[in-house]
Amino acid sequence: MTDEKTQKNKDFTKLLRENGLKVTSPRLRVLKEITHKEAAISQPDLEKIVGKDIDRVTLYRILSSFEEKGIVHKIFDLNGTATYAMCYSNCTENHHHDQHVHFICSICNNVYCLNEVSLPKITLPPHFALHSLAINAVGLCGNCQKEN
């Protein structure tokens, strides 16, 4: 195992422990696959990758617990399929701070987190409480733009 892979596994182990989750091979594998991708990944796509090692129910439970703990956040693509991406904004259990623009490619349907794009400040009427904010931009990703 390379030094980079060893470091990543240590980081994943620490992340799981900090969130009160047992460190298991399936959880480490899912984290590896999610962070390996440039775009958010759907459960069906994850199943194709890890299906021989992790059954569908276990994968569902892992993703659900990761979302609940604030390790990943869920974004819906143009077909309404849930995709998952890592949270990088100190998200906590049931309180996601990953409020950024998501870019969805209208050709390949990949979902990208645009962490560097700031969201506008939202002023709400009295007695309203904002829990999350989602802004999706739709267009062509770099790869699809090259091909067209």
N, CA, C and O atoms as a GROMACS GRO file, in nm:
protein
  592
    1MET      N    1   0.085  -0.118   0.000
    1MET     CA    2   0.000   0.000   0.000
    1MET      C    3   0.089   0.124   0.000
    1MET      O    4   0.187   0.132   0.074
    2THR      N    5   0.053   0.220  -0.084
    2THR     CA    6   0.134   0.342  -0.091
    2THR      C    7   0.110   0.428   0.032
    2THR      O    8   0.012   0.410   0.104
    3ASP      N    9   0.202   0.523   0.055
    3ASP     CA   10   0.188   0.614   0.169
    3ASP      C   11   0.058   0.694   0.161
    3ASP      O   12  -0.007   0.717   0.263
    4GLU      N   13   0.020   0.736   0.038
    4GLU     CA   14  -0.103   0.814   0.020
    4GLU      C   15  -0.226   0.730   0.058
    4GLU      O   16  -0.315   0.780   0.127
    5LYS      N   17  -0.230   0.604   0.016
    5LYS     CA   18  -0.342   0.517   0.050
    5LYS      C   19  -0.347   0.490   0.200
    5LYS      O   20  -0.454   0.488   0.259
    6THR      N   21  -0.231   0.470   0.260
    6THR     CA   22  -0.225   0.447   0.404
    6THR      C   23  -0.278   0.569   0.478
    6THR      O   24  -0.356   0.555   0.573
    7GLN      N   25  -0.238   0.689   0.435
    7GLN     CA   26  -0.285   0.812   0.499
    7GLN      C   27  -0.435   0.827   0.484
    7GLN      O   28  -0.504   0.864   0.579
    8LYS      N   29  -0.487   0.797   0.364
    8LYS     CA   30  -0.631   0.809   0.341
    8LYS      C   31  -0.708   0.714   0.432
    8LYS      O   32  -0.810   0.753   0.490
    9ASN      N   33  -0.661   0.589   0.446
    9ASN     CA   34  -0.727   0.493   0.534
    9ASN      C   35  -0.725   0.541   0.679
    9ASN      O   36  -0.823   0.524   0.752
   10LYS      N   37  -0.612   0.602   0.722
   10LYS     CA   38  -0.604   0.657   0.857
   10LYS      C   39  -0.705   0.770   0.874
   10LYS      O   40  -0.772   0.779   0.977
   11ASP      N   41  -0.716   0.856   0.771
   11ASP     CA   42  -0.811   0.966   0.775
   11ASP      C   43  -0.954   0.914   0.781
   11ASP      O   44  -1.036   0.965   0.858
   12PHE      N   45  -0.985   0.811   0.701
   12PHE     CA   46  -1.119   0.753   0.700
   12PHE      C   47  -1.150   0.688   0.834
   12PHE      O   48  -1.261   0.700   0.886
   13THR      N   49  -1.051   0.619   0.891
   13THR     CA   50  -1.069   0.555   1.021
   13THR      C   51  -1.099   0.661   1.126
   13THR      O   52  -1.190   0.644   1.207
   14LYS      N   53  -1.024   0.769   1.124
   14LYS     CA   54  -1.046   0.879   1.219
   14LYS      C   55  -1.184   0.940   1.199
   14LYS      O   56  -1.255   0.966   1.296
   15LEU      N   57  -1.224   0.962   1.073
   15LEU     CA   58  -1.354   1.019   1.041
   15LEU      C   59  -1.467   0.932   1.096
   15LEU      O   60  -1.562   0.983   1.156
   16LEU      N   61  -1.457   0.802   1.076
   16LEU     CA   62  -1.560   0.711   1.126
   16LEU      C   63  -1.566   0.713   1.278
   16LEU      O   64  -1.674   0.720   1.337
   17ARG      N   65  -1.451   0.707   1.341
   17ARG     CA   66  -1.447   0.708   1.489
   17ARG      C   67  -1.501   0.838   1.546
   17ARG      O   68  -1.576   0.838   1.643
   18GLU      N   69  -1.464   0.951   1.485
   18GLU     CA   70  -1.513   1.081   1.532
   18GLU      C   71  -1.665   1.091   1.523
   18GLU      O   72  -1.728   1.167   1.597
   19ASN      N   73  -1.724   1.014   1.433
   19ASN     CA   74  -1.868   1.017   1.415
   19ASN      C   75  -1.939   0.901   1.485
   19ASN      O   76  -2.058   0.876   1.462
   20GLY      N   77  -1.865   0.830   1.570
   20GLY     CA   78  -1.925   0.722   1.648
   20GLY      C   79  -1.964   0.600   1.566
   20GLY      O   80  -2.052   0.524   1.605
   21LEU      N   81  -1.897   0.582   1.453
   21LEU     CA   82  -1.926   0.467   1.368
   21LEU      C   83  -1.813   0.365   1.378
   21LEU      O   84  -1.695   0.401   1.384
   22LYS      N   85  -1.850   0.240   1.379
   22LYS     CA   86  -1.754   0.131   1.382
   22LYS      C   87  -1.674   0.131   1.251
   22LYS      O   88  -1.731   0.149   1.143
   23VAL      N   89  -1.546   0.110   1.261
   23VAL     CA   90  -1.460   0.104   1.143
   23VAL      C   91  -1.472  -0.036   1.084
   23VAL      O   92  -1.429  -0.134   1.144
   24THR      N   93  -1.531  -0.044   0.964
   24THR     CA   94  -1.547  -0.172   0.897
   24THR      C   95  -1.493  -0.161   0.754
   24THR      O   96  -1.484  -0.051   0.699
   25SER      N   97  -1.459  -0.272   0.697
   25SER     CA   98  -1.410  -0.273   0.558
   25SER      C   99  -1.513  -0.215   0.461
   25SER      O  100  -1.475  -0.136   0.375
   26PRO      N  101  -1.642  -0.252   0.473
   26PRO     CA  102  -1.740  -0.192   0.380
   26PRO      C  103  -1.748  -0.040   0.392
   26PRO      O  104  -1.757   0.029   0.291
   27ARG      N  105  -1.745   0.013   0.513
   27ARG     CA  106  -1.751   0.159   0.530
   27ARG      C  107  -1.628   0.225   0.470
   27ARG      O  108  -1.639   0.327   0.401
   28LEU      N  109  -1.511   0.169   0.496
   28LEU     CA  110  -1.388   0.224   0.440
   28LEU      C  111  -1.391   0.219   0.287
   28LEU      O  112  -1.347   0.313   0.220
   29ARG      N  113  -1.444   0.111   0.233
   29ARG     CA  114  -1.451   0.096   0.087
   29ARG      C  115  -1.543   0.200   0.025
   29ARG      O  116  -1.511   0.259  -0.078
   30VAL      N  117  -1.658   0.223   0.088
   30VAL     CA  118  -1.752   0.322   0.036
   30VAL      C  119  -1.690   0.461   0.040
   30VAL      O  120  -1.702   0.537  -0.056
   31LEU      N  121  -1.623   0.496   0.149
   31LEU     CA  122  -1.555   0.625   0.157
   31LEU      C  123  -1.451   0.638   0.047
   31LEU      O  124  -1.440   0.743  -0.016
   32LYS      N  125  -1.376   0.533   0.025
   32LYS     CA  126  -1.273   0.534  -0.080
   32LYS      C  127  -1.336   0.561  -0.216
   32LYS      O  128  -1.285   0.642  -0.294
   33GLU      N  129  -1.445   0.492  -0.246
   33GLU     CA  130  -1.508   0.507  -0.377
   33GLU      C  131  -1.570   0.645  -0.395
   33GLU      O  132  -1.561   0.703  -0.503
   34ILE      N  133  -1.632   0.699  -0.290
   34ILE     CA  134  -1.694   0.831  -0.300
   34ILE      C  135  -1.587   0.938  -0.320
   34ILE      O  136  -1.605   1.028  -0.403
   35THR      N  137  -1.477   0.930  -0.247
   35THR     CA  138  -1.372   1.032  -0.259
   35THR      C  139  -1.290   1.016  -0.386
   35THR      O  140  -1.225   1.111  -0.431
   36HIS      N  141  -1.291   0.898  -0.443
   36HIS     CA  142  -1.215   0.870  -0.566
   36HIS      C  143  -1.278   0.938  -0.688
   36HIS      O  144  -1.209   0.968  -0.785
   37LYS      N  145  -1.408   0.964  -0.682
   37LYS     CA  146  -1.481   1.019  -0.795
   37LYS      C  147  -1.473   1.172  -0.796
   37LYS      O  148  -1.473   1.236  -0.691
   38GLU      N  149  -1.467   1.229  -0.915
   38GLU     CA  150  -1.468   1.374  -0.931
   38GLU      C  151  -1.609   1.429  -0.911
   38GLU      O  152  -1.627   1.541  -0.863
   39ALA      N  153  -1.709   1.350  -0.949
   39ALA     CA  154  -1.850   1.390  -0.938
   39ALA      C  155  -1.916   1.309  -0.826
   39ALA      O  156  -1.860   1.209  -0.779
   40ALA      N  157  -2.035   1.352  -0.785
   40ALA     CA  158  -2.112   1.276  -0.687
   40ALA      C  159  -2.147   1.140  -0.749
   40ALA      O  160  -2.151   1.126  -0.871
   41ILE      N  161  -2.171   1.041  -0.666
   41ILE     CA  162  -2.197   0.907  -0.715
   41ILE      C  163  -2.329   0.855  -0.660
   41ILE      O  164  -2.362   0.880  -0.544
   42SER      N  165  -2.404   0.783  -0.742
   42SER     CA  166  -2.533   0.730  -0.701
   42SER      C  167  -2.516   0.593  -0.637
   42SER      O  168  -2.414   0.527  -0.654
   43GLN      N  169  -2.618   0.550  -0.562
   43GLN     CA  170  -2.614   0.417  -0.502
   43GLN      C  171  -2.606   0.309  -0.611
   43GLN      O  172  -2.528   0.216  -0.596
   44PRO      N  173  -2.685   0.318  -0.721
   44PRO     CA  174  -2.671   0.216  -0.825
   44PRO      C  175  -2.530   0.207  -0.883
   44PRO      O  176  -2.480   0.098  -0.911
   45ASP      N  177  -2.465   0.323  -0.901
   45ASP     CA  178  -2.327   0.321  -0.953
   45ASP      C  179  -2.231   0.262  -0.850
   45ASP      O  180  -2.140   0.188  -0.886
   46LEU      N  181  -2.252   0.294  -0.723
   46LEU     CA  182  -2.170   0.234  -0.617
   46LEU      C  183  -2.191   0.083  -0.614
   46LEU      O  184  -2.095   0.008  -0.596
   47GLU      N  185  -2.315   0.040  -0.631
   47GLU     CA  186  -2.345  -0.104  -0.632
   47GLU      C  187  -2.266  -0.176  -0.741
   47GLU      O  188  -2.216  -0.286  -0.720
   48LYS      N  189  -2.256  -0.113  -0.859
   48LYS     CA  190  -2.181  -0.174  -0.969
   48LYS      C  191  -2.034  -0.191  -0.932
   48LYS      O  192  -1.970  -0.289  -0.972
   49ILE      N  193  -1.981  -0.097  -0.856
   49ILE     CA  194  -1.840  -0.100  -0.820
   49ILE      C  195  -1.813  -0.197  -0.704
   49ILE      O  196  -1.718  -0.275  -0.710
   50VAL      N  197  -1.897  -0.193  -0.601
   50VAL     CA  198  -1.870  -0.270  -0.478
   50VAL      C  199  -1.963  -0.389  -0.460
   50VAL      O  200  -1.955  -0.458  -0.358
   51GLY      N  201  -2.051  -0.415  -0.557
   51GLY     CA  202  -2.155  -0.516  -0.545
   51GLY      C  203  -2.110  -0.656  -0.509
   51GLY      O  204  -2.185  -0.730  -0.446
   52LYS      N  205  -1.989  -0.692  -0.547
   52LYS     CA  206  -1.940  -0.827  -0.512
   52LYS      C  207  -1.901  -0.834  -0.366
   52LYS      O  208  -1.902  -0.942  -0.306
   53ASP      N  209  -1.866  -0.719  -0.307
   53ASP     CA  210  -1.818  -0.715  -0.169
   53ASP      C  211  -1.922  -0.666  -0.069
   53ASP      O  212  -1.918  -0.704   0.048
   54ILE      N  213  -2.014  -0.582  -0.114
   54ILE     CA  214  -2.111  -0.520  -0.023
   54ILE      C  215  -2.251  -0.537  -0.084
   54ILE      O  216  -2.275  -0.494  -0.197
   55ASP      N  217  -2.343  -0.598  -0.010
   55ASP     CA  218  -2.477  -0.616  -0.063
   55ASP      C  219  -2.555  -0.485  -0.059
   55ASP      O  220  -2.516  -0.390   0.010
   56ARG      N  221  -2.665  -0.479  -0.134
   56ARG     CA  222  -2.744  -0.358  -0.152
   56ARG      C  223  -2.795  -0.300  -0.020
   56ARG      O  224  -2.788  -0.179   0.000
   57VAL      N  225  -2.845  -0.384   0.070
   57VAL     CA  226  -2.899  -0.336   0.197
   57VAL      C  227  -2.789  -0.274   0.283
   57VAL      O  228  -2.809  -0.169   0.343
   58THR      N  229  -2.674  -0.339   0.288
   58THR     CA  230  -2.562  -0.285   0.366
   58THR      C  231  -2.517  -0.152   0.307
   58THR      O  232  -2.490  -0.057   0.381
   59LEU      N  233  -2.509  -0.144   0.175
   59LEU     CA  234  -2.469  -0.019   0.110
   59LEU      C  235  -2.568   0.091   0.143
   59LEU      O  236  -2.529   0.203   0.175
   60TYR      N  237  -2.697   0.061   0.136
   60TYR     CA  238  -2.800   0.159   0.171
   60TYR      C  239  -2.782   0.208   0.315
   60TYR      O  240  -2.789   0.329   0.341
   61ARG      N  241  -2.759   0.116   0.406
   61ARG     CA  242  -2.741   0.153   0.547
   61ARG      C  243  -2.616   0.238   0.568
   61ARG      O  244  -2.617   0.333   0.647
   62ILE      N  245  -2.509   0.204   0.498
   62ILE     CA  246  -2.385   0.282   0.509
   62ILE      C  247  -2.409   0.425   0.461
   62ILE      O  248  -2.373   0.520   0.530
   63LEU      N  249  -2.469   0.440   0.343
   63LEU     CA  250  -2.495   0.574   0.289
   63LEU      C  251  -2.589   0.652   0.380
   63LEU      O  252  -2.569   0.772   0.402
   64SER      N  253  -2.689   0.586   0.431
   64SER     CA  254  -2.785   0.650   0.521
   64SER      C  255  -2.717   0.698   0.649
   64SER      O  256  -2.740   0.810   0.694
   65SER      N  257  -2.632   0.613   0.708
   65SER     CA  258  -2.562   0.653   0.831
   65SER      C  259  -2.462   0.764   0.803
   65SER      O  260  -2.445   0.854   0.885
   66PHE      N  261  -2.394   0.760   0.688
   66PHE     CA  262  -2.300   0.866   0.651
   66PHE      C  263  -2.374   0.999   0.634
   66PHE      O  264  -2.324   1.104   0.677
   67GLU      N  265  -2.490   0.995   0.571
   67GLU     CA  266  -2.567   1.119   0.553
   67GLU      C  267  -2.616   1.172   0.688
   67GLU      O  268  -2.609   1.291   0.716
   68GLU      N  269  -2.666   1.082   0.770
   68GLU     CA  270  -2.716   1.121   0.903
   68GLU      C  271  -2.606   1.186   0.988
   68GLU      O  272  -2.633   1.280   1.062
   69LYS      N  273  -2.484   1.135   0.978
   69LYS     CA  274  -2.372   1.186   1.058
   69LYS      C  275  -2.306   1.309   0.997
   69LYS      O  276  -2.220   1.371   1.060
   70GLY      N  277  -2.345   1.346   0.874
   70GLY     CA  278  -2.285   1.463   0.812
   70GLY      C  279  -2.154   1.432   0.740
   70GLY      O  280  -2.074   1.522   0.716
   71ILE      N  281  -2.132   1.306   0.707
   71ILE     CA  282  -2.011   1.267   0.635
   71ILE      C  283  -2.029   1.289   0.486
   71ILE      O  284  -1.936   1.331   0.417
   72VAL      N  285  -2.150   1.261   0.435
   72VAL     CA  286  -2.184   1.285   0.295
   72VAL      C  287  -2.311   1.367   0.289
   72VAL      O  288  -2.387   1.374   0.386
   73HIS      N  289  -2.334   1.428   0.174
   73HIS     CA  290  -2.462   1.493   0.150
   73HIS      C  291  -2.521   1.438   0.022
   73HIS      O  292  -2.450   1.388  -0.066
   74LYS      N  293  -2.653   1.447   0.013
   74LYS     CA  294  -2.727   1.390  -0.099
   74LYS      C  295  -2.771   1.501  -0.193
   74LYS      O  296  -2.820   1.605  -0.151
   75ILE      N  297  -2.752   1.475  -0.323
   75ILE     CA  298  -2.795   1.568  -0.427
   75ILE      C  299  -2.871   1.485  -0.530
   75ILE      O  300  -2.827   1.375  -0.564
   76PHE      N  301  -2.982   1.535  -0.578
   76PHE     CA  302  -3.059   1.463  -0.679
   76PHE      C  303  -3.017   1.510  -0.818
   76PHE      O  304  -3.005   1.630  -0.844
   77ASP      N  305  -2.996   1.413  -0.908
   77ASP     CA  306  -2.958   1.447  -1.046
   77ASP      C  307  -3.083   1.482  -1.126
   77ASP      O  308  -3.192   1.491  -1.069
   78LEU      N  309  -3.069   1.502  -1.256
   78LEU     CA  310  -3.182   1.543  -1.339
   78LEU      C  311  -3.290   1.437  -1.352
   78LEU      O  312  -3.403   1.468  -1.389
   79ASN      N  313  -3.255   1.310  -1.324
   79ASN     CA  314  -3.353   1.202  -1.329
   79ASN      C  315  -3.417   1.176  -1.193
   79ASN      O  316  -3.502   1.088  -1.180
   80GLY      N  317  -3.379   1.253  -1.092
   80GLY     CA  318  -3.433   1.232  -0.958
   80GLY      C  319  -3.360   1.125  -0.879
   80GLY      O  320  -3.406   1.086  -0.772
   81THR      N  321  -3.248   1.078  -0.930
   81THR     CA  322  -3.168   0.976  -0.860
   81THR      C  323  -3.079   1.046  -0.758
   81THR      O  324  -3.014   1.146  -0.788
   82ALA      N  325  -3.077   0.993  -0.637
   82ALA     CA  326  -2.992   1.049  -0.532
   82ALA      C  327  -2.846   1.016  -0.562
   82ALA      O  328  -2.811   0.902  -0.592
   83THR      N  329  -2.762   1.119  -0.552
   83THR     CA  330  -2.618   1.099  -0.564
   83THR      C  331  -2.556   1.149  -0.434
   83THR      O  332  -2.616   1.230  -0.363
   84TYR      N  333  -2.436   1.102  -0.405
   84TYR     CA  334  -2.372   1.133  -0.277
   84TYR      C  335  -2.233   1.191  -0.301
   84TYR      O  336  -2.158   1.146  -0.388
   85ALA      N  337  -2.201   1.292  -0.219
   85ALA     CA  338  -2.069   1.354  -0.223
   85ALA      C  339  -2.025   1.379  -0.079
   85ALA      O  340  -2.107   1.392   0.011
   86MET      N  341  -1.895   1.386  -0.059
   86MET     CA  342  -1.841   1.410   0.074
   86MET      C  343  -1.876   1.550   0.122
   86MET      O  344  -1.885   1.644   0.043
   87CYS      N  345  -1.897   1.562   0.252
   87CYS     CA  346  -1.916   1.693   0.316
   87CYS      C  347  -1.778   1.742   0.359
   87CYS      O  348  -1.700   1.668   0.419
   88TYR      N  349  -1.749   1.865   0.328
   88TYR     CA  350  -1.620   1.922   0.364
   88TYR      C  351  -1.635   2.049   0.447
   88TYR      O  352  -1.539   2.126   0.461
   89SER      N  353  -1.753   2.073   0.502
   89SER     CA  354  -1.779   2.198   0.573
   89SER      C  355  -1.815   2.175   0.719
   89SER      O  356  -1.905   2.241   0.772
   90ASN      N  357  -1.747   2.084   0.784
   90ASN     CA  358  -1.775   2.056   0.926
   90ASN      C  359  -1.922   2.029   0.952
   90ASN      O  360  -1.980   2.084   1.046
   91CYS      N  361  -1.982   1.945   0.870
   91CYS     CA  362  -2.120   1.906   0.890
   91CYS      C  363  -2.129   1.820   1.015
   91CYS      O  364  -2.035   1.749   1.050
   92THR      N  365  -2.242   1.827   1.080
   92THR     CA  366  -2.264   1.747   1.200
   92THR      C  367  -2.389   1.664   1.181
   92THR      O  368  -2.459   1.674   1.081
   93GLU      N  369  -2.416   1.581   1.279
   93GLU     CA  370  -2.530   1.492   1.271
   93GLU      C  371  -2.658   1.570   1.243
   93GLU      O  372  -2.696   1.661   1.317
   94ASN      N  373  -2.724   1.533   1.134
   94ASN     CA  374  -2.850   1.592   1.091
   94ASN      C  375  -2.844   1.743   1.065
   94ASN      O  376  -2.949   1.808   1.060
   95HIS      N  377  -2.725   1.799   1.049
   95HIS     CA  378  -2.716   1.943   1.020
   95HIS      C  379  -2.602   1.966   0.920
   95HIS      O  380  -2.485   1.977   0.956
   96HIS      N  381  -2.640   1.972   0.794
   96HIS     CA  382  -2.542   1.988   0.688
   96HIS      C  383  -2.515   2.135   0.661
   96HIS      O  384  -2.607   2.216   0.648
   97HIS      N  385  -2.387   2.169   0.654
   97HIS     CA  386  -2.344   2.305   0.623
   97HIS      C  387  -2.289   2.313   0.481
   97HIS      O  388  -2.244   2.419   0.438
   98ASP      N  389  -2.292   2.202   0.408
   98ASP     CA  390  -2.242   2.200   0.271
   98ASP      C  391  -2.342   2.268   0.180
   98ASP      O  392  -2.408   2.204   0.099
   99GLN      N  393  -2.353   2.397   0.195
   99GLN     CA  394  -2.447   2.473   0.115
   99GLN      C  395  -2.369   2.544   0.006
   99GLN      O  396  -2.313   2.652   0.026
  100HIS      N  397  -2.368   2.481  -0.108
  100HIS     CA  398  -2.296   2.534  -0.222
  100HIS      C  399  -2.374   2.501  -0.348
  100HIS      O  400  -2.474   2.428  -0.344
  101VAL      N  401  -2.329   2.552  -0.458
  101VAL     CA  402  -2.394   2.525  -0.587
  101VAL      C  403  -2.354   2.386  -0.633
  101VAL      O  404  -2.239   2.344  -0.621
  102HIS      N  405  -2.454   2.315  -0.687
  102HIS     CA  406  -2.428   2.186  -0.752
  102HIS      C  407  -2.448   2.206  -0.901
  102HIS      O  408  -2.549   2.262  -0.945
  103PHE      N  409  -2.352   2.159  -0.979
  103PHE     CA  410  -2.361   2.170  -1.125
  103PHE      C  411  -2.398   2.033  -1.179
  103PHE      O  412  -2.330   1.934  -1.151
  104ILE      N  413  -2.505   2.027  -1.257
  104ILE     CA  414  -2.550   1.901  -1.316
  104ILE      C  415  -2.537   1.910  -1.466
  104ILE      O  416  -2.592   2.001  -1.529
  105CYS      N  417  -2.464   1.818  -1.524
  105CYS     CA  418  -2.444   1.817  -1.669
  105CYS      C  419  -2.568   1.761  -1.736
  105CYS      O  420  -2.616   1.653  -1.700
  106SER      N  421  -2.620   1.834  -1.832
  106SER     CA  422  -2.743   1.791  -1.900
  106SER      C  423  -2.720   1.678  -2.000
  106SER      O  424  -2.816   1.622  -2.053
  107ILE      N  425  -2.596   1.644  -2.027
  107ILE     CA  426  -2.568   1.532  -2.118
  107ILE      C  427  -2.532   1.406  -2.040
  107ILE      O  428  -2.600   1.303  -2.054
  108CYS      N  429  -2.428   1.411  -1.957
  108CYS     CA  430  -2.384   1.290  -1.885
  108CYS      C  431  -2.455   1.273  -1.751
  108CYS      O  432  -2.448   1.166  -1.690
  109ASN      N  433  -2.524   1.377  -1.703
  109ASN     CA  434  -2.600   1.374  -1.578
  109ASN      C  435  -2.511   1.367  -1.454
  109ASN      O  436  -2.560   1.339  -1.345
  110ASN      N  437  -2.381   1.392  -1.468
  110ASN     CA  438  -2.293   1.396  -1.352
  110ASN      C  439  -2.324   1.520  -1.268
  110ASN      O  440  -2.360   1.625  -1.320
  111VAL      N  441  -2.310   1.504  -1.136
  111VAL     CA  442  -2.336   1.612  -1.042
  111VAL      C  443  -2.203   1.650  -0.978
  111VAL      O  444  -2.134   1.565  -0.922
  112TYR      N  445  -2.168   1.778  -0.987
  112TYR     CA  446  -2.043   1.828  -0.932
  112TYR      C  447  -2.071   1.930  -0.822
  112TYR      O  448  -2.158   2.016  -0.837
  113CYS      N  449  -1.999   1.920  -0.711
  113CYS     CA  450  -2.008   2.020  -0.605
  113CYS      C  451  -1.916   2.135  -0.641
  113CYS      O  452  -1.796   2.115  -0.665
  114LEU      N  453  -1.970   2.255  -0.646
  114LEU     CA  454  -1.890   2.375  -0.674
  114LEU      C  455  -1.869   2.448  -0.543
  114LEU      O  456  -1.933   2.550  -0.516
  115ASN      N  457  -1.777   2.394  -0.463
  115ASN     CA  458  -1.753   2.449  -0.329
  115ASN      C  459  -1.702   2.592  -0.332
  115ASN      O  460  -1.723   2.667  -0.236
  116GLU      N  461  -1.637   2.630  -0.441
  116GLU     CA  462  -1.578   2.764  -0.448
  116GLU      C  463  -1.679   2.871  -0.487
  116GLU      O  464  -1.648   2.990  -0.482
  117VAL      N  465  -1.800   2.831  -0.527
  117VAL     CA  466  -1.903   2.927  -0.565
  117VAL      C  467  -1.987   2.961  -0.442
  117VAL      O  468  -2.050   2.873  -0.384
  118SER      N  469  -1.988   3.089  -0.403
  118SER     CA  470  -2.064   3.127  -0.284
  118SER      C  471  -2.211   3.145  -0.317
  118SER      O  472  -2.249   3.185  -0.427
  119LEU      N  473  -2.290   3.114  -0.218
  119LEU     CA  474  -2.434   3.132  -0.231
  119LEU      C  475  -2.475   3.270  -0.183
  119LEU      O  476  -2.409   3.329  -0.097
  120PRO      N  477  -2.582   3.321  -0.238
  120PRO     CA  478  -2.629   3.453  -0.191
  120PRO      C  479  -2.686   3.442  -0.050
  120PRO      O  480  -2.734   3.336  -0.009
  121LYS      N  481  -2.681   3.552   0.022
  121LYS     CA  482  -2.742   3.555   0.155
  121LYS      C  483  -2.893   3.559   0.135
  121LYS      O  484  -2.944   3.640   0.057
  122ILE      N  485  -2.963   3.473   0.205
  122ILE     CA  486  -3.108   3.464   0.194
  122ILE      C  487  -3.172   3.533   0.314
  122ILE      O  488  -3.146   3.495   0.429
  123THR      N  489  -3.253   3.631   0.288
  123THR     CA  490  -3.326   3.698   0.396
  123THR      C  491  -3.468   3.643   0.397
  123THR      O  492  -3.541   3.653   0.299
  124LEU      N  493  -3.504   3.584   0.509
  124LEU     CA  494  -3.636   3.522   0.521
  124LEU      C  495  -3.733   3.610   0.598
  124LEU      O  496  -3.691   3.694   0.678
  125PRO      N  497  -3.860   3.592   0.573
  125PRO     CA  498  -3.960   3.665   0.652
  125PRO      C  499  -3.952   3.624   0.799
  125PRO      O  500  -3.899   3.517   0.830
  126PRO      N  501  -4.003   3.707   0.888
  126PRO     CA  502  -4.004   3.669   1.031
  126PRO      C  503  -4.073   3.534   1.051
  126PRO      O  504  -4.168   3.501   0.980
  127HIS      N  505  -4.025   3.459   1.147
  127HIS     CA  506  -4.081   3.329   1.186
  127HIS      C  507  -4.051   3.218   1.084
  127HIS      O  508  -4.112   3.112   1.090
  128PHE      N  509  -3.958   3.242   0.992
  128PHE     CA  510  -3.912   3.138   0.901
  128PHE      C  511  -3.771   3.099   0.946
  128PHE      O  512  -3.694   3.184   0.990
  129ALA      N  513  -3.738   2.970   0.935
  129ALA     CA  514  -3.604   2.922   0.972
  129ALA      C  515  -3.548   2.839   0.857
  129ALA      O  516  -3.609   2.743   0.812
  130LEU      N  517  -3.431   2.878   0.810
  130LEU     CA  518  -3.365   2.808   0.700
  130LEU      C  519  -3.285   2.691   0.755
  130LEU      O  520  -3.201   2.709   0.843
  131HIS      N  521  -3.310   2.571   0.702
  131HIS     CA  522  -3.235   2.452   0.743
  131HIS      C  523  -3.132   2.412   0.639
  131HIS      O  524  -3.024   2.363   0.672
  132SER      N  525  -3.165   2.433   0.513
  132SER     CA  526  -3.068   2.404   0.409
  132SER      C  527  -3.103   2.485   0.285
  132SER      O  528  -3.214   2.536   0.270
  133LEU      N  529  -3.007   2.497   0.198
  133LEU     CA  530  -3.024   2.573   0.076
  133LEU      C  531  -2.959   2.495  -0.036
  133LEU      O  532  -2.844   2.454  -0.025
  134ALA      N  533  -3.033   2.474  -0.145
  134ALA     CA  534  -2.979   2.399  -0.257
  134ALA      C  535  -3.000   2.479  -0.385
  134ALA      O  536  -3.112   2.517  -0.419
  135ILE      N  537  -2.892   2.504  -0.454
  135ILE     CA  538  -2.900   2.571  -0.583
  135ILE      C  539  -2.830   2.481  -0.684
  135ILE      O  540  -2.712   2.448  -0.668
  136ASN      N  541  -2.904   2.444  -0.788
  136ASN     CA  542  -2.848   2.360  -0.892
  136ASN      C  543  -2.831   2.442  -1.019
  136ASN      O  544  -2.922   2.513  -1.062
  137ALA      N  545  -2.716   2.431  -1.079
  137ALA     CA  546  -2.689   2.491  -1.209
  137ALA      C  547  -2.684   2.376  -1.309
  137ALA      O  548  -2.624   2.273  -1.282
  138VAL      N  549  -2.747   2.393  -1.423
  138VAL     CA  550  -2.751   2.288  -1.524
  138VAL      C  551  -2.684   2.339  -1.651
  138VAL      O  552  -2.709   2.452  -1.694
  139GLY      N  553  -2.601   2.256  -1.710
  139GLY     CA  554  -2.531   2.294  -1.833
  139GLY      C  555  -2.446   2.178  -1.880
  139GLY      O  556  -2.480   2.062  -1.858
  140LEU      N  557  -2.335   2.209  -1.944
  140LEU     CA  558  -2.244   2.106  -1.994
  140LEU      C  559  -2.116   2.107  -1.913
  140LEU      O  560  -2.055   2.212  -1.893
  141CYS      N  561  -2.075   1.989  -1.865
  141CYS     CA  562  -1.948   1.978  -1.794
  141CYS      C  563  -1.833   1.989  -1.895
  141CYS      O  564  -1.856   1.986  -2.016
  142GLY      N  565  -1.712   2.002  -1.845
  142GLY     CA  566  -1.596   2.015  -1.931
  142GLY      C  567  -1.579   1.900  -2.029
  142GLY      O  568  -1.548   1.922  -2.146
  143ASN      N  569  -1.600   1.777  -1.982
  143ASN     CA  570  -1.584   1.660  -2.070
  143ASN      C  571  -1.686   1.660  -2.183
  143ASN      O  572  -1.650   1.636  -2.298
  144CYS      N  573  -1.812   1.687  -2.151
  144CYS     CA  574  -1.916   1.686  -2.252
  144CYS      C  575  -1.901   1.804  -2.350
  144CYS      O  576  -1.936   1.793  -2.467
  145GLN      N  577  -1.849   1.915  -2.300
  145GLN     CA  578  -1.827   2.031  -2.387
  145GLN      C  579  -1.718   1.999  -2.490
  145GLN      O  580  -1.727   2.041  -2.605
  146LYS      N  581  -1.616   1.925  -2.448
  146LYS     CA  582  -1.508   1.886  -2.541
  146LYS      C  583  -1.560   1.796  -2.652
  146LYS      O  584  -1.518   1.806  -2.767
  147GLU      N  585  -1.656   1.706  -2.614
  147GLU     CA  586  -1.708   1.608  -2.710
  147GLU      C  587  -1.808   1.668  -2.807
  147GLU      O  588  -1.833   1.611  -2.913
  148ASN      N  589  -1.867   1.782  -2.773
  148ASN     CA  590  -1.970   1.844  -2.859
  148ASN      C  591  -1.919   1.962  -2.936
  148ASN      O  592  -1.993   2.024  -3.012
   0.00000   0.00000   0.00000
